[in-house]
Amino acid sequence: MYYQYDSRSEIVKKSVDHFEGANCHHDTDFDLENFRIVVGSVAEDGLILSVTRLARPALTIYQNGQRQLDETRRTLEQEITNSDLALMAAEKEITDRDLQLMEVQSQ
């Protein structure tokens, strides 16, 4: 796969054909839709030796939103569990009182 990069070394295009100008190549088909790929170093023959993958802003926003949703879900699940446990304890207390009342009434 051939890649064309800009003056900041960020890959801006990819193709199976060779580009004119600042270009390089690599066996990897980099995901330019979801990530910004910055070329770190290139061999004399144009082979990419190192890159840095940076999440695109939309993906970053999505991932942050997912993390917040996951944290909120965990918090709500814990609150629901605590409420369920409190309800079960209250129901047990009521049942125990009812049993005591029944014992007193039967005497």
N, C-alpha and C positions, 0 to 999 in steps of 0.2 A: 504494500500500500504506500502511495506517495502522499506527502503532506506539504502544504505551503504554509509558511509562518510569516507573521508581521514583524515590525521593527522591535516589538517587545518580546519576541520569540514565542508568541502564542500561535498555535496552529489555527489557521482560519479556514482551510479547505483540505479535503482529502480526495484522492482519486486513484484508480488503478493505473492511470497514465501519468507520465512524468510532467511536472509543472516547469515553467520557465521562471527564473528568478530564485528567490530564497526558498529552497525546498529540501526535503529530506525523505528518507524512507525507513520503513520498519515492517516486520512481519505481523505486528499487532494491528488490529483494526480498532483504533481508539474511538471511544464514544464521545463525539464532539457535541452531541445534543444535550447530554446531561452534565458534561464536565468541560471545563476549560483546560486544555492541555498546553503546558508551557515547556518548550524544548530546553533542556539543561545543557546538553552537549551533543555534538554531532561529529562523527569520524570524518576523515578526509574524503571517503567515498560516499558520504551523505547518510550513512546509517545513524539513526538516532541511538545515542548511548545512554541518555537519561532524560526523564521527563518528570514534571510535577503535575498531578491531577488536582484541579480545584473545582469544587462543586459550583455549579451555576447558581445564581441567586434564587431562582424559582425552586430549585431542588433544595437549597439550603432552607428556604422558608417552609417548604413542605416538610422537611425532616424535623425542623424545630417544632412545627405544628403537631406532627405525629408524636414527638416526645412529650409535649404538653398534654395532648390527649391521653397518652399512656399514663402519665402521672396522675391526671384527673381521674381516669378510670380506676387506677389502683387505690386512690384516696377514697373514691365513692364505694368501691368494693369493700374496703376496710370499714367504712362507716356503716354500710349495710350489715356487714358481719357483726359489728359491735351492737347495732340496734337489734338484730336477731337474737344475739346472746342475752341482751338486757330483757327482751320480751320473753324469752324462754325462762329466765330467772324469775321474772314477775309472775308468769303463769305457774311455775313450780311453787312459788310462795302462796299464791291463791289456792292451789290444789292442797298444799299442806294445811292451810287454815281451814279449808272446807273439811278435810279429814278430821282435824282436831274438833271442829264444831260438831261433826257427825258423831264422834266418840262421846263428847259431852252430852249430846242429846240422847244417845242410846243408854246412858247410865241412869 
